Amino acid sequence: MRTPAGKECRYFYGDYYRGRNNEECRLLSMASPPLPWKPDLCKHCPVPEILLANACPNLVLRPRLARPFPFINQQVEVQPFCSHTQRSGFDPHIGCGECHPLPPIFNDAKLGGDKS
């Protein structure tokens, strides 16, 4: 569903049936404890780009709200976790590197443009 910031995100839910205007971020509501959501959080949220770049079903995103500086509004930060390899701390746009190995063509040494 399209967020208030205009991005597609599977965690955003909007109920507009018959004049309703209920919106929520289900990623933030699934956190323990649930985090409060405001439409302004969608502007700088990294989750839509992560979901577009990485469709691994084993990727679990753990959200938190943080302020980069005291005078800046809160922003969503996510910590990636792989439920298959039980690892965290990797780049969520790429993945853990073990769930989906690269095809052998990308491991070829001659791919660097050497035409000898």
N, C-alpha and C positions, 0 to 999 in steps of 0.2 A: 504494500500500500504506500502511497505517496505521502511523505512527511510534510509538515508545514514549511520546511525549507525547500521542498520540491524534489527531494531524492527518494528513490525507492528503497524501502527497508521492510524486512519481514517481521520485525519486532514492533513496528508502529501499528496501532489499531485505532481506527476512527469509526464511530457509529453515528451516521448522519441520517438514519432512517426516520422519516416523518418529522423532520425538524429538530431531531436530536443533534447535539454537538458534543458528544463524549469522545475524548481523545486520550490515549495513553501509550506509554512505551512499555511494552511487556518485558523487555530486557531489564529495565530498571525495577519493574514491579516484581520480577522473579528473584532479585537479589535478596540476600539475607543480611540485615533487615531491608525491607523495601525502600528504595530511594525515591524521593519526590521528583516528579517530572514536570517540566514547563516547556512550552513550545520553543522558547529561545534556545534550549539545549540542542535542538536538532540542527542548528546552523553550523556548528563546528564539530558535530559528532562524527567519529571515524568509522562507525559501524557500517553504514551503507557502502563505503569504499572497500572495506574488508570483505564484506559479503559478495561484492562484485568480483573481487580478485581471487577469493578462495572459497570454493564450494564444498570443502571437505566436510563430510557428516560427523567426523570426530572432533571438529573444532568447537570448543566451548569458550565463550567469551564471558569473563567476569568483570562486570562494570563497577565503577566508582565515580563519584563526583569530586572534582578537585579544582582548586584555584591556582593557575600558574603564578599569578602575582596577587597580592592582597587587594588591589584595586580593580582587578578584572573579574568578570562574572564567572560563575561555575561552568566547568566544561566536563563532558563525559570522557573518561579514560577507561580503556579496557585492558585486561590482562588475559592473554590467550592461554589456553590449556588444551592439550591433546588427550582425549579420553582413551585413545588406543595405546599410545606409548607412555602415558602418564607423565608427560613433560610439560614444562611451561618456560616462559622466558624467550620464546622465539618470535620472529617477525610474523604477525598474523596475516599479512598480505601474501606471504609465501607459504607458510605452514611449517610443520616440524621437520619435513624432509624425509620421513620414514614411511608415512602412510601411503604416499603416492610417489614412488621413485621416478626419476626422469627416464624417458625412453633412451635406449642405447644410442640413438643417433645424436643426442646431445652430449654424450660422453666421448664422442670421437675427437681425437686430437687434431685432425685435419680440418675441422670446421672453422678454424681461426682465419681463413682466407688464404692459406698457403696453397698455391696451385702448382707445386713442384711434383 
